[in-house]
Amino acid sequence: MTLADRITAALAGGPLTEADLLAAVNADGHKQIKRGSLRTRVSDLRRDGVIGPPSGGLVTLA
């Protein structure tokens, strides 16, 4: 499972703050990641249209 898959799976339940998204991804039983890795991948997913623009401090699926 890629980090992108893990992020989208965590967001499937609804919007999350960056801190909650990091906690959810790190609690999924796979390799632990750092905030910088999360931010980079979220930015990539945003550019690809998978994640929507920032909205009130929440990360959301597009």
PDB file as gemmi writes it, atoms N, CA and C in Angstrom:
CRYST1    1.000    1.000    1.000  90.00  90.00  90.00 P 1                      
ATOM      1  N   MET A   1       0.855  -1.182   0.000  1.00  0.00           N  
ATOM      2  CA  MET A   1       0.000   0.000   0.000  1.00  0.00           C  
ATOM      3  C   MET A   1       0.894   1.236   0.000  1.00  0.00           C  
ATOM      4  N   THR A   2       0.660   2.116  -0.962  1.00  0.00           N  
ATOM      5  CA  THR A   2       1.470   3.330  -1.054  1.00  0.00           C  
ATOM      6  C   THR A   2       1.004   4.353  -0.018  1.00  0.00           C  
ATOM      7  N   LEU A   3       1.832   5.353   0.202  1.00  0.00           N  
ATOM      8  CA  LEU A   3       1.451   6.419   1.123  1.00  0.00           C  
ATOM      9  C   LEU A   3       0.219   7.148   0.601  1.00  0.00           C  
ATOM     10  N   ALA A   4       0.133   7.333  -0.707  1.00  0.00           N  
ATOM     11  CA  ALA A   4      -1.048   7.981  -1.288  1.00  0.00           C  
ATOM     12  C   ALA A   4      -2.306   7.169  -0.980  1.00  0.00           C  
ATOM     13  N   ASP A   5      -2.219   5.843  -1.091  1.00  0.00           N  
ATOM     14  CA  ASP A   5      -3.357   4.974  -0.767  1.00  0.00           C  
ATOM     15  C   ASP A   5      -3.739   5.108   0.703  1.00  0.00           C  
ATOM     16  N   ARG A   6      -2.741   5.172   1.553  1.00  0.00           N  
ATOM     17  CA  ARG A   6      -2.994   5.288   2.995  1.00  0.00           C  
ATOM     18  C   ARG A   6      -3.680   6.607   3.330  1.00  0.00           C  
ATOM     19  N   ILE A   7      -3.237   7.684   2.667  1.00  0.00           N  
ATOM     20  CA  ILE A   7      -3.831   9.001   2.910  1.00  0.00           C  
ATOM     21  C   ILE A   7      -5.286   9.021   2.441  1.00  0.00           C  
ATOM     22  N   THR A   8      -5.535   8.534   1.231  1.00  0.00           N  
ATOM     23  CA  THR A   8      -6.907   8.559   0.723  1.00  0.00           C  
ATOM     24  C   THR A   8      -7.816   7.648   1.545  1.00  0.00           C  
ATOM     25  N   ALA A   9      -7.287   6.543   2.040  1.00  0.00           N  
ATOM     26  CA  ALA A   9      -8.086   5.658   2.905  1.00  0.00           C  
ATOM     27  C   ALA A   9      -8.445   6.375   4.202  1.00  0.00           C  
ATOM     28  N   ALA A  10      -7.498   7.103   4.770  1.00  0.00           N  
ATOM     29  CA  ALA A  10      -7.757   7.835   6.011  1.00  0.00           C  
ATOM     30  C   ALA A  10      -8.796   8.929   5.801  1.00  0.00           C  
ATOM     31  N   LEU A  11      -8.790   9.532   4.612  1.00  0.00           N  
ATOM     32  CA  LEU A  11      -9.726  10.618   4.325  1.00  0.00           C  
ATOM     33  C   LEU A  11     -11.087  10.118   3.853  1.00  0.00           C  
ATOM     34  N   ALA A  12     -11.212   8.830   3.609  1.00  0.00           N  
ATOM     35  CA  ALA A  12     -12.484   8.275   3.129  1.00  0.00           C  
ATOM     36  C   ALA A  12     -13.612   8.503   4.134  1.00  0.00           C  
ATOM     37  N   GLY A  13     -13.269   8.594   5.418  1.00  0.00           N  
ATOM     38  CA  GLY A  13     -14.272   8.822   6.448  1.00  0.00           C  
ATOM     39  C   GLY A  13     -14.672  10.275   6.611  1.00  0.00           C  
ATOM     40  N   GLY A  14     -13.983  11.166   5.904  1.00  0.00           N  
ATOM     41  CA  GLY A  14     -14.307  12.584   5.992  1.00  0.00           C  
ATOM     42  C   GLY A  14     -13.063  13.431   6.176  1.00  0.00           C  
ATOM     43  N   PRO A  15     -13.227  14.744   6.146  1.00  0.00           N  
ATOM     44  CA  PRO A  15     -12.091  15.668   6.272  1.00  0.00           C  
ATOM     45  C   PRO A  15     -11.383  15.516   7.618  1.00  0.00           C  
ATOM     46  N   LEU A  16     -10.067  15.743   7.594  1.00  0.00           N  
ATOM     47  CA  LEU A  16      -9.249  15.683   8.805  1.00  0.00           C  
ATOM     48  C   LEU A  16      -8.281  16.860   8.826  1.00  0.00           C  
ATOM     49  N   THR A  17      -7.903  17.275  10.020  1.00  0.00           N  
ATOM     50  CA  THR A  17      -6.814  18.244  10.124  1.00  0.00           C  
ATOM     51  C   THR A  17      -5.532  17.517   9.745  1.00  0.00           C  
ATOM     52  N   GLU A  18      -4.499  18.267   9.454  1.00  0.00           N  
ATOM     53  CA  GLU A  18      -3.223  17.645   9.114  1.00  0.00           C  
ATOM     54  C   GLU A  18      -2.733  16.753  10.259  1.00  0.00           C  
ATOM     55  N   ALA A  19      -2.854  17.225  11.494  1.00  0.00           N  
ATOM     56  CA  ALA A  19      -2.406  16.449  12.650  1.00  0.00           C  
ATOM     57  C   ALA A  19      -3.208  15.153  12.786  1.00  0.00           C  
ATOM     58  N   ASP A  20      -4.524  15.226  12.587  1.00  0.00           N  
ATOM     59  CA  ASP A  20      -5.357  14.025  12.679  1.00  0.00           C  
ATOM     60  C   ASP A  20      -5.070  13.069  11.525  1.00  0.00           C  
ATOM     61  N   LEU A  21      -4.799  13.609  10.357  1.00  0.00           N  
ATOM     62  CA  LEU A  21      -4.459  12.773   9.202  1.00  0.00           C  
ATOM     63  C   LEU A  21      -3.146  12.037   9.459  1.00  0.00           C  
ATOM     64  N   LEU A  22      -2.158  12.735   9.987  1.00  0.00           N  
ATOM     65  CA  LEU A  22      -0.883  12.105  10.317  1.00  0.00           C  
ATOM     66  C   LEU A  22      -1.093  10.991  11.340  1.00  0.00           C  
ATOM     67  N   ALA A  23      -1.893  11.257  12.362  1.00  0.00           N  
ATOM     68  CA  ALA A  23      -2.166  10.243  13.384  1.00  0.00           C  
ATOM     69  C   ALA A  23      -2.883   9.039  12.780  1.00  0.00           C  
ATOM     70  N   ALA A  24      -3.843   9.287  11.901  1.00  0.00           N  
ATOM     71  CA  ALA A  24      -4.594   8.192  11.280  1.00  0.00           C  
ATOM     72  C   ALA A  24      -3.691   7.337  10.396  1.00  0.00           C  
ATOM     73  N   VAL A  25      -2.848   7.981   9.613  1.00  0.00           N  
ATOM     74  CA  VAL A  25      -1.935   7.235   8.735  1.00  0.00           C  
ATOM     75  C   VAL A  25      -0.943   6.431   9.579  1.00  0.00           C  
ATOM     76  N   ASN A  26      -0.449   7.011  10.652  1.00  0.00           N  
ATOM     77  CA  ASN A  26       0.511   6.298  11.493  1.00  0.00           C  
ATOM     78  C   ASN A  26      -0.143   5.201  12.325  1.00  0.00           C  
ATOM     79  N   ALA A  27      -1.455   5.203  12.427  1.00  0.00           N  
ATOM     80  CA  ALA A  27      -2.162   4.183  13.202  1.00  0.00           C  
ATOM     81  C   ALA A  27      -2.686   3.043  12.323  1.00  0.00           C  
ATOM     82  N   ASP A  28      -2.388   3.094  11.032  1.00  0.00           N  
ATOM     83  CA  ASP A  28      -2.966   2.092  10.125  1.00  0.00           C  
ATOM     84  C   ASP A  28      -2.186   0.785  10.058  1.00  0.00           C  
ATOM     85  N   GLY A  29      -1.132   0.657  10.852  1.00  0.00           N  
ATOM     86  CA  GLY A  29      -0.396  -0.599  10.915  1.00  0.00           C  
ATOM     87  C   GLY A  29       0.762  -0.703   9.928  1.00  0.00           C  
ATOM     88  N   HIS A  30       0.969   0.313   9.118  1.00  0.00           N  
ATOM     89  CA  HIS A  30       2.080   0.322   8.179  1.00  0.00           C  
ATOM     90  C   HIS A  30       3.211   1.179   8.733  1.00  0.00           C  
ATOM     91  N   LYS A  31       4.217   1.411   7.911  1.00  0.00           N  
ATOM     92  CA  LYS A  31       5.389   2.183   8.316  1.00  0.00           C  
ATOM     93  C   LYS A  31       4.998   3.576   8.811  1.00  0.00           C  
ATOM     94  N   GLN A  32       5.611   3.992   9.902  1.00  0.00           N  
ATOM     95  CA  GLN A  32       5.390   5.327  10.446  1.00  0.00           C  
ATOM     96  C   GLN A  32       5.998   6.372   9.513  1.00  0.00           C  
ATOM     97  N   ILE A  33       5.322   7.510   9.377  1.00  0.00           N  
ATOM     98  CA  ILE A  33       5.832   8.591   8.536  1.00  0.00           C  
ATOM     99  C   ILE A  33       5.962   9.862   9.365  1.00  0.00           C  
ATOM    100  N   LYS A  34       6.705  10.806   8.825  1.00  0.00           N  
ATOM    101  CA  LYS A  34       6.873  12.101   9.480  1.00  0.00           C  
ATOM    102  C   LYS A  34       6.014  13.135   8.773  1.00  0.00           C  
ATOM    103  N   ARG A  35       5.788  14.251   9.449  1.00  0.00           N  
ATOM    104  CA  ARG A  35       4.934  15.310   8.933  1.00  0.00           C  
ATOM    105  C   ARG A  35       5.385  15.797   7.552  1.00  0.00           C  
ATOM    106  N   GLY A  36       6.684  15.921   7.334  1.00  0.00           N  
ATOM    107  CA  GLY A  36       7.189  16.385   6.046  1.00  0.00           C  
ATOM    108  C   GLY A  36       6.800  15.452   4.907  1.00  0.00           C  
ATOM    109  N   SER A  37       6.864  14.161   5.139  1.00  0.00           N  
ATOM    110  CA  SER A  37       6.467  13.183   4.117  1.00  0.00           C  
ATOM    111  C   SER A  37       4.984  13.300   3.821  1.00  0.00           C  
ATOM    112  N   LEU A  38       4.194  13.510   4.856  1.00  0.00           N  
ATOM    113  CA  LEU A  38       2.749  13.668   4.671  1.00  0.00           C  
ATOM    114  C   LEU A  38       2.462  14.925   3.847  1.00  0.00           C  
ATOM    115  N   ARG A  39       3.099  16.017   4.205  1.00  0.00           N  
ATOM    116  CA  ARG A  39       2.857  17.281   3.496  1.00  0.00           C  
ATOM    117  C   ARG A  39       3.243  17.183   2.024  1.00  0.00           C  
ATOM    118  N   THR A  40       4.367  16.530   1.744  1.00  0.00           N  
ATOM    119  CA  THR A  40       4.804  16.358   0.357  1.00  0.00           C  
ATOM    120  C   THR A  40       3.793  15.551  -0.435  1.00  0.00           C  
ATOM    121  N   ARG A  41       3.334  14.435   0.137  1.00  0.00           N  
ATOM    122  CA  ARG A  41       2.398  13.576  -0.592  1.00  0.00           C  
ATOM    123  C   ARG A  41       1.034  14.251  -0.733  1.00  0.00           C  
ATOM    124  N   VAL A  42       0.579  14.961   0.290  1.00  0.00           N  
ATOM    125  CA  VAL A  42      -0.696  15.686   0.191  1.00  0.00           C  
ATOM    126  C   VAL A  42      -0.600  16.730  -0.928  1.00  0.00           C  
ATOM    127  N   SER A  43       0.530  17.419  -1.015  1.00  0.00           N  
ATOM    128  CA  SER A  43       0.729  18.404  -2.069  1.00  0.00           C  
ATOM    129  C   SER A  43       0.670  17.744  -3.446  1.00  0.00           C  
ATOM    130  N   ASP A  44       1.306  16.586  -3.581  1.00  0.00           N  
ATOM    131  CA  ASP A  44       1.270  15.845  -4.850  1.00  0.00           C  
ATOM    132  C   ASP A  44      -0.162  15.440  -5.196  1.00  0.00           C  
ATOM    133  N   LEU A  45      -0.898  14.951  -4.204  1.00  0.00           N  
ATOM    134  CA  LEU A  45      -2.273  14.515  -4.433  1.00  0.00           C  
ATOM    135  C   LEU A  45      -3.175  15.702  -4.771  1.00  0.00           C  
ATOM    136  N   ARG A  46      -2.889  16.841  -4.188  1.00  0.00           N  
ATOM    137  CA  ARG A  46      -3.643  18.058  -4.501  1.00  0.00           C  
ATOM    138  C   ARG A  46      -3.399  18.457  -5.949  1.00  0.00           C  
ATOM    139  N   ARG A  47      -2.137  18.431  -6.354  1.00  0.00           N  
ATOM    140  CA  ARG A  47      -1.771  18.770  -7.730  1.00  0.00           C  
ATOM    141  C   ARG A  47      -2.446  17.816  -8.732  1.00  0.00           C  
ATOM    142  N   ASP A  48      -2.589  16.546  -8.344  1.00  0.00           N  
ATOM    143  CA  ASP A  48      -3.203  15.535  -9.216  1.00  0.00           C  
ATOM    144  C   ASP A  48      -4.729  15.543  -9.158  1.00  0.00           C  
ATOM    145  N   GLY A  49      -5.305  16.402  -8.302  1.00  0.00           N  
ATOM    146  CA  GLY A  49      -6.753  16.516  -8.220  1.00  0.00           C  
ATOM    147  C   GLY A  49      -7.432  15.482  -7.344  1.00  0.00           C  
ATOM    148  N   VAL A  50      -6.664  14.742  -6.566  1.00  0.00           N  
ATOM    149  CA  VAL A  50      -7.230  13.725  -5.672  1.00  0.00           C  
ATOM    150  C   VAL A  50      -7.723  14.361  -4.379  1.00  0.00           C  
ATOM    151  N   ILE A  51      -6.966  15.331  -3.902  1.00  0.00           N  
ATOM    152  CA  ILE A  51      -7.308  16.056  -2.671  1.00  0.00           C  
ATOM    153  C   ILE A  51      -7.677  17.478  -3.067  1.00  0.00           C  
ATOM    154  N   GLY A  52      -8.714  17.993  -2.417  1.00  0.00           N  
ATOM    155  CA  GLY A  52      -9.179  19.339  -2.710  1.00  0.00           C  
ATOM    156  C   GLY A  52      -8.290  20.400  -2.093  1.00  0.00           C  
ATOM    157  N   PRO A  53      -8.554  21.659  -2.413  1.00  0.00           N  
ATOM    158  CA  PRO A  53      -7.786  22.758  -1.838  1.00  0.00           C  
ATOM    159  C   PRO A  53      -8.023  22.843  -0.333  1.00  0.00           C  
ATOM    160  N   PRO A  54      -7.086  23.439   0.400  1.00  0.00           N  
ATOM    161  CA  PRO A  54      -7.270  23.575   1.843  1.00  0.00           C  
ATOM    162  C   PRO A  54      -8.569  24.293   2.164  1.00  0.00           C  
ATOM    163  N   SER A  55      -9.271  23.788   3.150  1.00  0.00           N  
ATOM    164  CA  SER A  55     -10.575  24.363   3.506  1.00  0.00           C  
ATOM    165  C   SER A  55     -10.713  24.395   5.024  1.00  0.00           C  
ATOM    166  N   GLY A  56     -10.535  25.572   5.591  1.00  0.00           N  
ATOM    167  CA  GLY A  56     -10.706  25.718   7.033  1.00  0.00           C  
ATOM    168  C   GLY A  56      -9.758  24.870   7.856  1.00  0.00           C  
ATOM    169  N   GLY A  57      -8.553  24.633   7.341  1.00  0.00           N  
ATOM    170  CA  GLY A  57      -7.572  23.839   8.065  1.00  0.00           C  
ATOM    171  C   GLY A  57      -7.786  22.343   7.923  1.00  0.00           C  
ATOM    172  N   LEU A  58      -8.695  21.941   7.059  1.00  0.00           N  
ATOM    173  CA  LEU A  58      -8.981  20.522   6.881  1.00  0.00           C  
ATOM    174  C   LEU A  58      -8.475  20.019   5.528  1.00  0.00           C  
ATOM    175  N   VAL A  59      -8.037  18.768   5.512  1.00  0.00           N  
ATOM    176  CA  VAL A  59      -7.637  18.100   4.291  1.00  0.00           C  
ATOM    177  C   VAL A  59      -8.829  17.256   3.855  1.00  0.00           C  
ATOM    178  N   THR A  60      -9.256  17.406   2.600  1.00  0.00           N  
ATOM    179  CA  THR A  60     -10.442  16.699   2.111  1.00  0.00           C  
ATOM    180  C   THR A  60     -10.146  16.059   0.758  1.00  0.00           C  
ATOM    181  N   LEU A  61     -10.874  15.001   0.468  1.00  0.00           N  
ATOM    182  CA  LEU A  61     -10.816  14.419  -0.867  1.00  0.00           C  
ATOM    183  C   LEU A  61     -11.528  15.345  -1.832  1.00  0.00           C  
ATOM    184  N   ALA A  62     -11.077  15.360  -3.063  1.00  0.00           N  
ATOM    185  CA  ALA A  62     -11.691  16.233  -4.080  1.00  0.00           C  
ATOM    186  C   ALA A  62     -13.053  15.688  -4.496  1.00  0.00           C  
TER     187      ALA A  62                                                      
END                                                                             
